[in-house]
Structure formats: C-alpha cells, structure tokens
Amino acid sequence: MTSRDRIDASRQAVVDLDYYWRDIQTAPLGVKVQLLTSGGVAIHGKINRRDKEDNFYIGWTPLPKIPAFLKEKM
C-alpha cells in the first residue's frame, strides 16, 4: 500500500484517496474501460450509446497503466 491508500470503513476494501469514478455520460464509446454498475460492481468492458441511457452503468474510470516490472512477468 502507499500513503494514498486506505482500508475503507467496512474493512473489506482498499481505496485510493486520489482516484474517483467519473460520470458515465463522459465515458468514451467503444474502448475498454472500468465500469461501475448501479449495484456497485466494478467490471472491465466497452460501453455504447445505449448503455449510457439504460442506467445500468453509473460510472467509469480509465484502466490503470501496467508498469514495466509487471509487464516483465506477463
């Protein structure tokens, strides 16, 4: 963990204090991103115009960059 990371109040997850979900209406179409469902589940996937309208996804974030030390293990 880093100094920006904290265990949340439920003590079930670690969160980055500087990393927030973005509004789903700002998500780019047709490329892989991390998506937040209305049920609070995070998944990776692509979104289309209809997905933005049906309210199943409520947020998105870019995928994290893979650092070189992890790429070497792939």
Phi and psi in radians as a Rosetta constraint file:
Dihedral C 1 N 2 CA 2 C 2 CIRCULARHARMONIC -1.949 0.35
Dihedral N 2 CA 2 C 2 N 3 CIRCULARHARMONIC 3.100 0.35
Dihedral C 2 N 3 CA 3 C 3 CIRCULARHARMONIC -1.177 0.35
Dihedral N 3 CA 3 C 3 N 4 CIRCULARHARMONIC -0.276 0.35
Dihedral C 3 N 4 CA 4 C 4 CIRCULARHARMONIC -1.524 0.35
Dihedral N 4 CA 4 C 4 N 5 CIRCULARHARMONIC -0.181 0.35
Dihedral C 4 N 5 CA 5 C 5 CIRCULARHARMONIC -1.638 0.35
Dihedral N 5 CA 5 C 5 N 6 CIRCULARHARMONIC 2.493 0.35
Dihedral C 5 N 6 CA 6 C 6 CIRCULARHARMONIC -2.452 0.35
Dihedral N 6 CA 6 C 6 N 7 CIRCULARHARMONIC 2.553 0.35
Dihedral C 6 N 7 CA 7 C 7 CIRCULARHARMONIC -1.353 0.35
Dihedral N 7 CA 7 C 7 N 8 CIRCULARHARMONIC 2.302 0.35
Dihedral C 7 N 8 CA 8 C 8 CIRCULARHARMONIC -1.278 0.35
Dihedral N 8 CA 8 C 8 N 9 CIRCULARHARMONIC 3.054 0.35
Dihedral C 8 N 9 CA 9 C 9 CIRCULARHARMONIC -1.070 0.35
Dihedral N 9 CA 9 C 9 N 10 CIRCULARHARMONIC -0.500 0.35
Dihedral C 9 N 10 CA 10 C 10 CIRCULARHARMONIC -1.328 0.35
Dihedral N 10 CA 10 C 10 N 11 CIRCULARHARMONIC -0.237 0.35
Dihedral C 10 N 11 CA 11 C 11 CIRCULARHARMONIC 1.102 0.35
Dihedral N 11 CA 11 C 11 N 12 CIRCULARHARMONIC 0.442 0.35
Dihedral C 11 N 12 CA 12 C 12 CIRCULARHARMONIC -1.969 0.35
Dihedral N 12 CA 12 C 12 N 13 CIRCULARHARMONIC -0.157 0.35
Dihedral C 12 N 13 CA 13 C 13 CIRCULARHARMONIC -2.611 0.35
Dihedral N 13 CA 13 C 13 N 14 CIRCULARHARMONIC 2.700 0.35
Dihedral C 13 N 14 CA 14 C 14 CIRCULARHARMONIC -1.816 0.35
Dihedral N 14 CA 14 C 14 N 15 CIRCULARHARMONIC 2.323 0.35
Dihedral C 14 N 15 CA 15 C 15 CIRCULARHARMONIC -2.115 0.35
Dihedral N 15 CA 15 C 15 N 16 CIRCULARHARMONIC 2.590 0.35
Dihedral C 15 N 16 CA 16 C 16 CIRCULARHARMONIC -1.588 0.35
Dihedral N 16 CA 16 C 16 N 17 CIRCULARHARMONIC 2.105 0.35
Dihedral C 16 N 17 CA 17 C 17 CIRCULARHARMONIC -1.174 0.35
Dihedral N 17 CA 17 C 17 N 18 CIRCULARHARMONIC -0.253 0.35
Dihedral C 17 N 18 CA 18 C 18 CIRCULARHARMONIC -1.918 0.35
Dihedral N 18 CA 18 C 18 N 19 CIRCULARHARMONIC 0.191 0.35
Dihedral C 18 N 19 CA 19 C 19 CIRCULARHARMONIC -2.164 0.35
Dihedral N 19 CA 19 C 19 N 20 CIRCULARHARMONIC 2.011 0.35
Dihedral C 19 N 20 CA 20 C 20 CIRCULARHARMONIC -2.118 0.35
Dihedral N 20 CA 20 C 20 N 21 CIRCULARHARMONIC 2.659 0.35
Dihedral C 20 N 21 CA 21 C 21 CIRCULARHARMONIC -1.189 0.35
Dihedral N 21 CA 21 C 21 N 22 CIRCULARHARMONIC 2.534 0.35
Dihedral C 21 N 22 CA 22 C 22 CIRCULARHARMONIC -1.817 0.35
Dihedral N 22 CA 22 C 22 N 23 CIRCULARHARMONIC 2.717 0.35
Dihedral C 22 N 23 CA 23 C 23 CIRCULARHARMONIC -1.053 0.35
Dihedral N 23 CA 23 C 23 N 24 CIRCULARHARMONIC 2.361 0.35
Dihedral C 23 N 24 CA 24 C 24 CIRCULARHARMONIC -1.065 0.35
Dihedral N 24 CA 24 C 24 N 25 CIRCULARHARMONIC -0.489 0.35
Dihedral C 24 N 25 CA 25 C 25 CIRCULARHARMONIC -1.152 0.35
Dihedral N 25 CA 25 C 25 N 26 CIRCULARHARMONIC -0.302 0.35
Dihedral C 25 N 26 CA 26 C 26 CIRCULARHARMONIC -1.676 0.35
Dihedral N 26 CA 26 C 26 N 27 CIRCULARHARMONIC 0.023 0.35
Dihedral C 26 N 27 CA 27 C 27 CIRCULARHARMONIC -1.203 0.35
Dihedral N 27 CA 27 C 27 N 28 CIRCULARHARMONIC 2.422 0.35
Dihedral C 27 N 28 CA 28 C 28 CIRCULARHARMONIC -1.269 0.35
Dihedral N 28 CA 28 C 28 N 29 CIRCULARHARMONIC 2.549 0.35
Dihedral C 28 N 29 CA 29 C 29 CIRCULARHARMONIC -1.539 0.35
Dihedral N 29 CA 29 C 29 N 30 CIRCULARHARMONIC 2.470 0.35
Dihedral C 29 N 30 CA 30 C 30 CIRCULARHARMONIC 1.343 0.35
Dihedral N 30 CA 30 C 30 N 31 CIRCULARHARMONIC 0.188 0.35
Dihedral C 30 N 31 CA 31 C 31 CIRCULARHARMONIC -2.213 0.35
Dihedral N 31 CA 31 C 31 N 32 CIRCULARHARMONIC 2.678 0.35
Dihedral C 31 N 32 CA 32 C 32 CIRCULARHARMONIC -1.239 0.35
Dihedral N 32 CA 32 C 32 N 33 CIRCULARHARMONIC 2.267 0.35
Dihedral C 32 N 33 CA 33 C 33 CIRCULARHARMONIC -2.467 0.35
Dihedral N 33 CA 33 C 33 N 34 CIRCULARHARMONIC 3.047 0.35
Dihedral C 33 N 34 CA 34 C 34 CIRCULARHARMONIC -1.629 0.35
Dihedral N 34 CA 34 C 34 N 35 CIRCULARHARMONIC 2.291 0.35
Dihedral C 34 N 35 CA 35 C 35 CIRCULARHARMONIC -2.054 0.35
Dihedral N 35 CA 35 C 35 N 36 CIRCULARHARMONIC 2.504 0.35
Dihedral C 35 N 36 CA 36 C 36 CIRCULARHARMONIC -1.903 0.35
Dihedral N 36 CA 36 C 36 N 37 CIRCULARHARMONIC 2.114 0.35
Dihedral C 36 N 37 CA 37 C 37 CIRCULARHARMONIC -1.423 0.35
Dihedral N 37 CA 37 C 37 N 38 CIRCULARHARMONIC 2.874 0.35
Dihedral C 37 N 38 CA 38 C 38 CIRCULARHARMONIC -1.130 0.35
Dihedral N 38 CA 38 C 38 N 39 CIRCULARHARMONIC -0.291 0.35
Dihedral C 38 N 39 CA 39 C 39 CIRCULARHARMONIC -1.548 0.35
Dihedral N 39 CA 39 C 39 N 40 CIRCULARHARMONIC 0.009 0.35
Dihedral C 39 N 40 CA 40 C 40 CIRCULARHARMONIC 1.515 0.35
Dihedral N 40 CA 40 C 40 N 41 CIRCULARHARMONIC 0.266 0.35
Dihedral C 40 N 41 CA 41 C 41 CIRCULARHARMONIC -1.720 0.35
Dihedral N 41 CA 41 C 41 N 42 CIRCULARHARMONIC 2.303 0.35
Dihedral C 41 N 42 CA 42 C 42 CIRCULARHARMONIC -1.667 0.35
Dihedral N 42 CA 42 C 42 N 43 CIRCULARHARMONIC 2.296 0.35
Dihedral C 42 N 43 CA 43 C 43 CIRCULARHARMONIC -2.396 0.35
Dihedral N 43 CA 43 C 43 N 44 CIRCULARHARMONIC 2.848 0.35
Dihedral C 43 N 44 CA 44 C 44 CIRCULARHARMONIC -1.755 0.35
Dihedral N 44 CA 44 C 44 N 45 CIRCULARHARMONIC 2.413 0.35
Dihedral C 44 N 45 CA 45 C 45 CIRCULARHARMONIC -3.127 0.35
Dihedral N 45 CA 45 C 45 N 46 CIRCULARHARMONIC -3.110 0.35
Dihedral C 45 N 46 CA 46 C 46 CIRCULARHARMONIC -1.897 0.35
Dihedral N 46 CA 46 C 46 N 47 CIRCULARHARMONIC 2.570 0.35
Dihedral C 46 N 47 CA 47 C 47 CIRCULARHARMONIC -2.057 0.35
Dihedral N 47 CA 47 C 47 N 48 CIRCULARHARMONIC 2.558 0.35
Dihedral C 47 N 48 CA 48 C 48 CIRCULARHARMONIC -2.103 0.35
Dihedral N 48 CA 48 C 48 N 49 CIRCULARHARMONIC 3.093 0.35
Dihedral C 48 N 49 CA 49 C 49 CIRCULARHARMONIC -1.009 0.35
Dihedral N 49 CA 49 C 49 N 50 CIRCULARHARMONIC -0.743 0.35
Dihedral C 49 N 50 CA 50 C 50 CIRCULARHARMONIC -1.128 0.35
Dihedral N 50 CA 50 C 50 N 51 CIRCULARHARMONIC -0.637 0.35
Dihedral C 50 N 51 CA 51 C 51 CIRCULARHARMONIC -1.038 0.35
Dihedral N 51 CA 51 C 51 N 52 CIRCULARHARMONIC -0.656 0.35
Dihedral C 51 N 52 CA 52 C 52 CIRCULARHARMONIC -1.152 0.35
Dihedral N 52 CA 52 C 52 N 53 CIRCULARHARMONIC -0.504 0.35
Dihedral C 52 N 53 CA 53 C 53 CIRCULARHARMONIC -1.507 0.35
Dihedral N 53 CA 53 C 53 N 54 CIRCULARHARMONIC -0.437 0.35
Dihedral C 53 N 54 CA 54 C 54 CIRCULARHARMONIC -1.504 0.35
Dihedral N 54 CA 54 C 54 N 55 CIRCULARHARMONIC -0.040 0.35
Dihedral C 54 N 55 CA 55 C 55 CIRCULARHARMONIC 1.150 0.35
Dihedral N 55 CA 55 C 55 N 56 CIRCULARHARMONIC 0.251 0.35
Dihedral C 55 N 56 CA 56 C 56 CIRCULARHARMONIC -1.296 0.35
Dihedral N 56 CA 56 C 56 N 57 CIRCULARHARMONIC -0.739 0.35
Dihedral C 56 N 57 CA 57 C 57 CIRCULARHARMONIC -1.688 0.35
Dihedral N 57 CA 57 C 57 N 58 CIRCULARHARMONIC 2.352 0.35
Dihedral C 57 N 58 CA 58 C 58 CIRCULARHARMONIC -2.033 0.35
Dihedral N 58 CA 58 C 58 N 59 CIRCULARHARMONIC -0.250 0.35
Dihedral C 58 N 59 CA 59 C 59 CIRCULARHARMONIC -2.700 0.35
Dihedral N 59 CA 59 C 59 N 60 CIRCULARHARMONIC 2.909 0.35
Dihedral C 59 N 60 CA 60 C 60 CIRCULARHARMONIC -2.638 0.35
Dihedral N 60 CA 60 C 60 N 61 CIRCULARHARMONIC 2.815 0.35
Dihedral C 60 N 61 CA 61 C 61 CIRCULARHARMONIC -2.544 0.35
Dihedral N 61 CA 61 C 61 N 62 CIRCULARHARMONIC 2.712 0.35
Dihedral C 61 N 62 CA 62 C 62 CIRCULARHARMONIC -1.161 0.35
Dihedral N 62 CA 62 C 62 N 63 CIRCULARHARMONIC 2.736 0.35
Dihedral C 62 N 63 CA 63 C 63 CIRCULARHARMONIC -1.273 0.35
Dihedral N 63 CA 63 C 63 N 64 CIRCULARHARMONIC 2.576 0.35
Dihedral C 63 N 64 CA 64 C 64 CIRCULARHARMONIC -1.223 0.35
Dihedral N 64 CA 64 C 64 N 65 CIRCULARHARMONIC 2.598 0.35
Dihedral C 64 N 65 CA 65 C 65 CIRCULARHARMONIC -1.298 0.35
Dihedral N 65 CA 65 C 65 N 66 CIRCULARHARMONIC 2.482 0.35
Dihedral C 65 N 66 CA 66 C 66 CIRCULARHARMONIC -1.562 0.35
Dihedral N 66 CA 66 C 66 N 67 CIRCULARHARMONIC 2.053 0.35
Dihedral C 66 N 67 CA 67 C 67 CIRCULARHARMONIC -1.239 0.35
Dihedral N 67 CA 67 C 67 N 68 CIRCULARHARMONIC 2.765 0.35
Dihedral C 67 N 68 CA 68 C 68 CIRCULARHARMONIC -0.963 0.35
Dihedral N 68 CA 68 C 68 N 69 CIRCULARHARMONIC -0.702 0.35
Dihedral C 68 N 69 CA 69 C 69 CIRCULARHARMONIC -1.112 0.35
Dihedral N 69 CA 69 C 69 N 70 CIRCULARHARMONIC -0.488 0.35
Dihedral C 69 N 70 CA 70 C 70 CIRCULARHARMONIC -1.465 0.35
Dihedral N 70 CA 70 C 70 N 71 CIRCULARHARMONIC -0.632 0.35
Dihedral C 70 N 71 CA 71 C 71 CIRCULARHARMONIC -1.029 0.35
Dihedral N 71 CA 71 C 71 N 72 CIRCULARHARMONIC -0.613 0.35
Dihedral C 71 N 72 CA 72 C 72 CIRCULARHARMONIC -1.111 0.35
Dihedral N 72 CA 72 C 72 N 73 CIRCULARHARMONIC -0.420 0.35
Dihedral C 72 N 73 CA 73 C 73 CIRCULARHARMONIC -1.551 0.35
Dihedral N 73 CA 73 C 73 N 74 CIRCULARHARMONIC -0.118 0.35
